[in-house]
Amino acid sequence: MSNVKSLRRLKIRHTIRRKISGTAQKPRLAIFRSNTDIYAQLIDDSKGVTIAAASSKDKDIKAQSGTKSDKSKLVGAALARKAGELDVKEVVFDRGGYLYHGRVKAVAEGAREGGLQF
């Protein structure tokens, strides 16, 4: 982990995690962004359990054409749909140390359009 950028992101991520945590009623919407894909999870930190997850590797999203940002919006919408099935309406957004811009913002917008509140 000698990469300066990744160390900086980890420090930011730990600062964010100190301030927020998810519960069963209001889980944490955690984002992970790789170079090619994006992953989103709803996490109940009180039990340490992932409630729902979606990623750009899911078959229905991978089959779509478009940019990575377009697919990120679909990931947010898919996660919101899964959360709706579990009667989760509010979440705490965890950007994972990434800037709220681009693909991370697209996931948030997709989740909001899908009915999640944060």
N, CA, C and O of each residue as an XYZ file, in Angstrom:
472
protein
N       0.824     -1.200      0.000
C       0.000      0.000      0.000
C       0.861      1.254      0.000
O       0.536      2.230      0.677
N       1.936      1.239     -0.738
C       2.803      2.402     -0.757
C       2.262      3.498     -1.673
O       2.804      4.602     -1.715
N       1.196      3.191     -2.402
C       0.597      4.171     -3.285
C      -0.034      5.309     -2.467
O      -0.889      5.065     -1.615
N       0.384      6.528     -2.726
C      -0.059      7.690     -1.946
C      -1.564      7.911     -2.084
O      -2.243      8.213     -1.103
N      -2.081      7.762     -3.296
C      -3.508      7.986     -3.510
C      -4.371      6.994     -2.725
O      -5.361      7.385     -2.108
N      -4.000      5.724     -2.747
C      -4.804      4.721     -2.058
C      -4.703      4.896     -0.545
O      -5.683      4.667      0.164
N      -3.539      5.298     -0.038
C      -3.401      5.565      1.394
C      -4.277      6.737      1.820
O      -4.917      6.697      2.871
N      -4.299      7.769      1.001
C      -5.127      8.940      1.290
C      -6.606      8.539      1.334
O      -7.342      8.953      2.229
N      -7.035      7.726      0.354
C      -8.424      7.282      0.315
C      -8.766      6.460      1.552
O      -9.852      6.605      2.115
N      -7.847      5.600      1.975
C      -8.089      4.787      3.165
C      -8.240      5.649      4.417
O      -9.088      5.371      5.265
N      -7.421      6.690      4.534
C      -7.532      7.593      5.685
C      -8.882      8.300      5.689
O      -9.531      8.411      6.729
N      -9.296      8.775      4.521
C     -10.602      9.433      4.408
C     -11.714      8.443      4.744
O     -12.670      8.776      5.444
N     -11.571      7.216      4.230
C     -12.577      6.169      4.462
C     -12.732      5.879      5.954
O     -13.854      5.746      6.443
N     -11.623      5.781      6.678
C     -11.685      5.506      8.110
C     -12.301      6.668      8.877
O     -13.014      6.455      9.858
N     -12.034      7.895      8.440
C     -12.639      9.072      9.069
C     -14.149      9.051      8.893
O     -14.893      9.342      9.829
N     -14.596      8.710      7.702
C     -16.029      8.625      7.430
C     -16.667      7.528      8.278
O     -17.737      7.730      8.853
N     -16.014      6.365      8.357
C     -16.569      5.223      9.087
C     -16.653      5.474     10.586
O     -17.497      4.890     11.266
N     -15.773      6.350     11.113
C     -15.859      6.700     12.525
C     -17.137      7.472     12.819
O     -17.684      7.397     13.919
N     -17.605      8.217     11.819
C     -18.749      9.102     12.029
C     -20.091      8.442     11.741
O     -21.097      8.810     12.348
N     -20.127      7.470     10.825
C     -21.410      6.878     10.436
C     -21.408      5.366     10.634
O     -20.363      4.718     10.560
N     -22.584      4.820     10.886
C     -22.761      3.373     10.903
C     -24.212      3.074     10.576
O     -25.085      3.920     10.767
N     -24.468      1.881     10.086
C     -25.802      1.499      9.676
C     -26.487      0.628     10.703
O     -25.836     -0.097     11.456
N     -27.811      0.703     10.729
C     -28.612     -0.153     11.592
C     -29.549     -0.970     10.708
O     -29.522     -0.843      9.483
N     -30.376     -1.805     11.327
C     -31.310     -2.615     10.546
C     -32.360     -1.713      9.877
O     -32.769     -1.967      8.744
N     -32.796     -0.653     10.592
C     -33.807      0.252     10.032
C     -33.195      1.224      9.019
O     -33.838      1.592      8.036
N     -31.962      1.629      9.263
C     -31.294      2.602      8.390
C     -29.885      2.094      8.073
O     -28.913      2.547      8.677
N     -29.770      1.147      7.120
C     -28.460      0.553      6.824
C     -27.522      1.533      6.107
O     -27.938      2.582      5.615
N     -26.264      1.154      6.069
C     -25.243      1.965      5.405
C     -25.131      1.523      3.956
O     -24.968      0.336      3.671
N     -25.218      2.486      3.038
C     -25.039      2.221      1.608
C     -23.570      2.455      1.284
O     -23.141      3.596      1.111
N     -22.798      1.368      1.203
C     -21.354      1.443      0.989
C     -21.029      1.258     -0.487
O     -21.601      0.403     -1.163
N     -20.102      2.075     -0.971
C     -19.695      2.042     -2.372
C     -18.248      1.582     -2.464
O     -17.405      2.013     -1.678
N     -17.958      0.700     -3.428
C     -16.572      0.396     -3.790
C     -16.446      0.553     -5.291
O     -17.267      0.042     -6.053
N     -15.416      1.260     -5.706
C     -15.215      1.554     -7.114
C     -13.883      0.988     -7.562
O     -12.838      1.368     -7.034
N     -13.909      0.088     -8.528
C     -12.656     -0.383     -9.120
C     -12.500      0.333    -10.460
O     -13.347      1.143    -10.834
N     -11.433      0.041    -11.170
C     -11.223      0.703    -12.460
C     -12.315      0.355    -13.467
O     -12.701      1.190    -14.285
N     -12.807     -0.875    -13.405
C     -13.771     -1.315    -14.421
C     -15.200     -1.421    -13.893
O     -16.144     -1.236    -14.660
N     -15.383     -1.712    -12.613
C     -16.713     -1.974    -12.081
C     -16.994     -1.123    -10.849
O     -16.110     -0.454    -10.314
N     -18.264     -1.169    -10.410
C     -18.654     -0.489     -9.180
C     -19.573     -1.414     -8.398
O     -20.406     -2.115     -8.973
N     -19.411     -1.407     -7.088
C     -20.163     -2.295     -6.219
C     -20.856     -1.455     -5.149
O     -20.287     -0.480     -4.658
N     -22.085     -1.834     -4.787
C     -22.813     -1.132     -3.736
C     -23.460     -2.170     -2.828
O     -23.984     -3.180     -3.299
N     -23.420     -1.912     -1.521
C     -24.011     -2.832     -0.547
C     -24.798     -2.060      0.495
O     -24.463     -0.924      0.831
N     -25.844     -2.687      0.999
C     -26.548     -2.182      2.177
C     -26.075     -3.017      3.350
O     -26.221     -4.239      3.343
N     -25.508     -2.365      4.363
C     -24.876     -3.078      5.465
C     -25.507     -2.682      6.793
O     -25.677     -1.498      7.083
N     -25.853     -3.690      7.601
C     -26.297     -3.487      8.979
C     -25.074     -3.668      9.870
O     -24.652     -4.794     10.135
N     -24.503     -2.547     10.333
C     -23.265     -2.609     11.110
C     -23.477     -3.139     12.519
O     -22.527     -3.617     13.138
N     -24.699     -3.069     13.045
C     -24.933     -3.579     14.396
C     -24.760     -5.106     14.434
O     -24.317     -5.656     15.442
N     -25.112     -5.788     13.331
C     -24.934     -7.233     13.243
C     -23.726     -7.604     12.391
O     -23.259     -8.742     12.436
N     -23.220     -6.651     11.616
C     -22.111     -6.942     10.714
C     -22.541     -7.782      9.534
O     -21.824     -8.694      9.120
N     -23.725     -7.477      8.979
C     -24.308     -8.295      7.913
C     -24.627     -7.425      6.693
O     -25.109     -6.300      6.827
N     -24.350     -7.963      5.511
C     -24.770     -7.304      4.278
C     -26.209     -7.705      3.993
O     -26.520     -8.890      3.875
N     -27.088     -6.708      3.881
C     -28.515     -6.963      3.669
C     -28.807     -7.188      2.188
O     -29.516     -8.124      1.819
N     -28.246     -6.310      1.339
C     -28.462     -6.411     -0.104
C     -27.223     -5.873     -0.807
O     -26.479     -5.063     -0.253
N     -27.014     -6.334     -2.029
C     -25.853     -5.878     -2.797
C     -26.190     -5.843     -4.283
O     -27.047     -6.584     -4.764
N     -25.501     -4.970     -4.989
C     -25.638     -4.889     -6.442
C     -24.292     -4.436     -7.000
O     -23.543     -3.720     -6.336
N     -23.999     -4.857     -8.216
C     -22.753     -4.410     -8.838
C     -22.939     -4.345    -10.352
O     -23.921     -4.844    -10.902
N     -21.969     -3.716    -11.001
C     -22.018     -3.620    -12.454
C     -21.681     -4.958    -13.104
O     -21.732     -5.077    -14.328
N     -21.338     -5.964    -12.305
C     -21.081     -7.302    -12.842
C     -22.350     -8.154    -12.907
O     -22.335     -9.240    -13.486
N     -23.459     -7.665    -12.310
C     -24.725     -8.402    -12.388
C     -25.113     -8.568    -13.858
O     -24.880     -7.677    -14.674
N     -25.707     -9.717    -14.185
C     -25.980    -10.052    -15.585
C     -26.832     -9.009    -16.295
O     -26.524     -8.616    -17.420
N     -27.925     -8.551    -15.632
C     -28.818     -7.604    -16.300
C     -28.150     -6.246    -16.528
O     -28.461     -5.566    -17.505
N     -27.242     -5.846    -15.645
C     -26.552     -4.562    -15.803
C     -25.396     -4.696    -16.798
O     -25.151     -3.793    -17.599
N     -24.698     -5.814    -16.741
C     -23.562     -6.028    -17.644
C     -24.022     -6.090    -19.102
O     -23.285     -5.706    -20.010
N     -25.251     -6.578    -19.316
C     -25.782     -6.703    -20.669
C     -26.120     -5.342    -21.278
O     -26.197     -5.221    -22.501
N     -26.323     -4.325    -20.451
C     -26.660     -2.985    -20.941
C     -25.436     -2.351    -21.596
O     -24.298     -2.592    -21.194
N     -25.698     -1.541    -22.609
C     -24.598     -0.794    -23.211
C     -24.594      0.613    -22.617
O     -25.617      1.091    -22.127
N     -23.456      1.257    -22.664
C     -23.343      2.606    -22.130
C     -22.041      2.796    -21.389
O     -21.210      1.891    -21.306
N     -21.880      3.990    -20.854
C     -20.651      4.312    -20.132
C     -20.676      3.698    -18.742
O     -21.695      3.163    -18.305
N     -19.535      3.780    -18.050
C     -19.456      3.264    -16.684
C     -20.387      4.056    -15.771
O     -20.952      3.492    -14.834
N     -20.555      5.348    -16.028
C     -21.465      6.170    -15.220
C     -22.913      5.736    -15.423
O     -23.692      5.702    -14.470
N     -23.274      5.406    -16.656
C     -24.633      4.922    -16.932
C     -24.894      3.625    -16.168
O     -25.956      3.450    -15.570
N     -23.929      2.733    -16.193
C     -24.083      1.463    -15.481
C     -24.124      1.680    -13.975
O     -24.811      0.951    -13.260
N     -23.390      2.683    -13.490
C     -23.396      2.992    -12.061
C     -24.782      3.437    -11.620
O     -25.231      3.090    -10.527
N     -25.451      4.196    -12.456
C     -26.814      4.641    -12.137
C     -27.750      3.433    -12.061
O     -28.636      3.383    -11.208
N     -27.551      2.466    -12.952
C     -28.349      1.240    -12.930
C     -28.081      0.427    -11.665
O     -28.989     -0.207    -11.128
N     -26.830      0.445    -11.187
C     -26.479     -0.260     -9.942
C     -27.253      0.354     -8.775
O     -27.801     -0.366     -7.941
N     -27.295      1.691     -8.721
C     -28.045      2.374     -7.669
C     -29.528      2.044     -7.715
O     -30.156      1.823     -6.680
N     -30.085      2.011     -8.925
C     -31.506      1.693     -9.080
C     -31.786      0.241     -8.680
O     -32.805     -0.042     -8.050
N     -30.890     -0.673     -9.041
C     -31.069     -2.081     -8.684
C     -31.011     -2.276     -7.178
O     -31.787     -3.052     -6.620
N     -30.101     -1.578     -6.519
C     -29.987     -1.676     -5.063
C     -31.228     -1.090     -4.393
O     -31.710     -1.631     -3.398
N     -31.742      0.001     -4.929
C     -32.959      0.605     -4.372
C     -34.144     -0.347     -4.517
O     -34.995     -0.428     -3.631
N     -34.194     -1.062     -5.633
C     -35.274     -2.027     -5.852
C     -35.184     -3.164     -4.832
O     -36.200     -3.581     -4.275
N     -33.978     -3.663     -4.590
C     -33.794     -4.730     -3.601
C     -34.121     -4.234     -2.201
O     -34.685     -4.973     -1.393
N     -33.768     -2.979     -1.910
C     -34.061     -2.399     -0.597
C     -35.565     -2.243     -0.409
O     -36.080     -2.445      0.690
N     -36.268     -1.886     -1.475
C     -37.722     -1.756     -1.407
C     -38.395     -3.076     -1.075
O     -39.390     -3.105     -0.350
N     -37.858     -4.166     -1.602
C     -38.401     -5.495     -1.288
C     -38.202     -5.844      0.178
O     -38.967     -6.626      0.743
N     -37.166     -5.261      0.803
C     -36.873     -5.512      2.216
C     -37.469     -4.444      3.130
O     -37.173     -4.418      4.325
N     -38.309     -3.559      2.578
C     -38.949     -2.454      3.316
C     -37.935     -1.507      3.940
O     -38.138     -1.025      5.054
N     -36.847     -1.240      3.231
C     -35.864     -0.248      3.677
C     -36.071      0.998      2.836
O     -35.988      0.947      1.609
N     -36.340      2.115      3.492
C     -36.589      3.356      2.768
C     -35.496      4.394      2.985
O     -35.248      5.225      2.111
N     -34.835      4.352      4.150
C     -33.780      5.313      4.456
C     -32.451      4.598      4.625
O     -32.390      3.503      5.186
N     -31.381      5.227      4.134
C     -30.038      4.681      4.279
C     -29.078      5.793      4.666
O     -29.390      6.977      4.546
N     -27.902      5.387      5.134
C     -26.800      6.313      5.390
C     -25.798      6.097      4.268
O     -25.354      4.970      4.048
N     -25.435      7.149      3.560
C     -24.558      7.020      2.390
C     -23.096      7.037      2.809
O     -22.649      7.951      3.500
N     -22.352      6.012      2.383
C     -20.921      5.907      2.661
C     -20.190      5.895      1.320
O     -20.211      4.896      0.601
N     -19.552      7.002      0.994
C     -18.885      7.115     -0.306
C     -17.553      6.393     -0.348
O     -16.907      6.358     -1.395
N     -17.131      5.819      0.757
C     -15.945      4.983      0.794
C     -14.638      5.702      0.534
O     -13.681      5.090      0.060
N     -14.580      6.979      0.833
C     -13.349      7.728      0.625
C     -13.208      8.307     -0.768
O     -12.251      9.033     -1.041
N     -14.143      8.001     -1.656
C     -14.104      8.553     -3.008
C     -14.787      9.918     -3.002
O     -15.608     10.204     -2.131
N     -14.445     10.757     -3.974
C     -15.130     12.031     -4.110
C     -16.567     11.792     -4.556
O     -16.839     10.862     -5.316
N     -17.489     12.634     -4.082
C     -18.890     12.520     -4.507
C     -18.991     13.147     -5.892
O     -19.414     14.293     -6.048
N     -18.591     12.368     -6.890
C     -18.490     12.885     -8.240
C     -18.452     11.697     -9.183
O     -17.973     10.629     -8.804
N     -18.936     11.853    -10.381
C     -18.828     10.798    -11.386
C     -19.643      9.566    -11.051
O     -20.852      9.650    -10.838
N     -18.972      8.410    -11.004
C     -19.669      7.137    -10.806
C     -20.297      7.016     -9.427
O     -21.372      6.433     -9.288
N     -19.638      7.563     -8.399
C     -20.187      7.503     -7.047
C     -21.479      8.325     -6.978
O     -22.464      7.896     -6.377
N     -21.465      9.495     -7.593
C     -22.653     10.343     -7.645
C     -23.763      9.672     -8.451
O     -24.939      9.797     -8.111
N     -23.395      8.967     -9.513
C     -24.382      8.281    -10.350
C     -25.092      7.177     -9.564
O     -26.299      6.988     -9.721
N     -24.360      6.451     -8.725
C     -24.980      5.419     -7.888
C     -25.979      6.076     -6.937
O     -27.094      5.585     -6.762
N     -25.577      7.183     -6.330
C     -26.453      7.890     -5.388
C     -27.716      8.383     -6.080
O     -28.812      8.252     -5.535
N     -27.576      8.946     -7.268
C     -28.740      9.442     -8.007
C     -29.667      8.301     -8.402
O     -30.887      8.428     -8.308
N     -29.091      7.188     -8.845
C     -29.903      6.024     -9.196
C     -30.671      5.483     -7.998
O     -31.832      5.092     -8.119
N     -30.010      5.463     -6.833
C     -30.664      4.975     -5.611
C     -31.783      5.928     -5.195
O     -32.850      5.482     -4.774
N     -31.552      7.222     -5.307
C     -32.586      8.201     -4.955
C     -33.783      8.092     -5.887
O     -34.930      8.159     -5.444
N     -33.515      7.925     -7.185
C     -34.605      7.770     -8.150
C     -35.375      6.487     -7.902
O     -36.567      6.407     -8.196
N     -34.692      5.473     -7.356
C     -35.337      4.206     -7.034
C     -36.164      4.260     -5.761
O     -36.896      3.316     -5.465
N     -36.062      5.356     -4.994
C     -36.909      5.512     -3.813
C     -36.179      5.549     -2.475
O     -36.819      5.710     -1.436
N     -34.858      5.403     -2.476
C     -34.125      5.481     -1.211
C     -33.940      6.941     -0.802
O     -33.774      7.821     -1.647
N     -33.971      7.180      0.506
C     -33.792      8.536      1.013
C     -32.500      8.611      1.818
O     -32.245      7.781      2.690
N     -31.691      9.622      1.509
C     -30.481      9.927      2.277
C     -30.004     11.299      1.937
O     -28.995     11.753      2.476
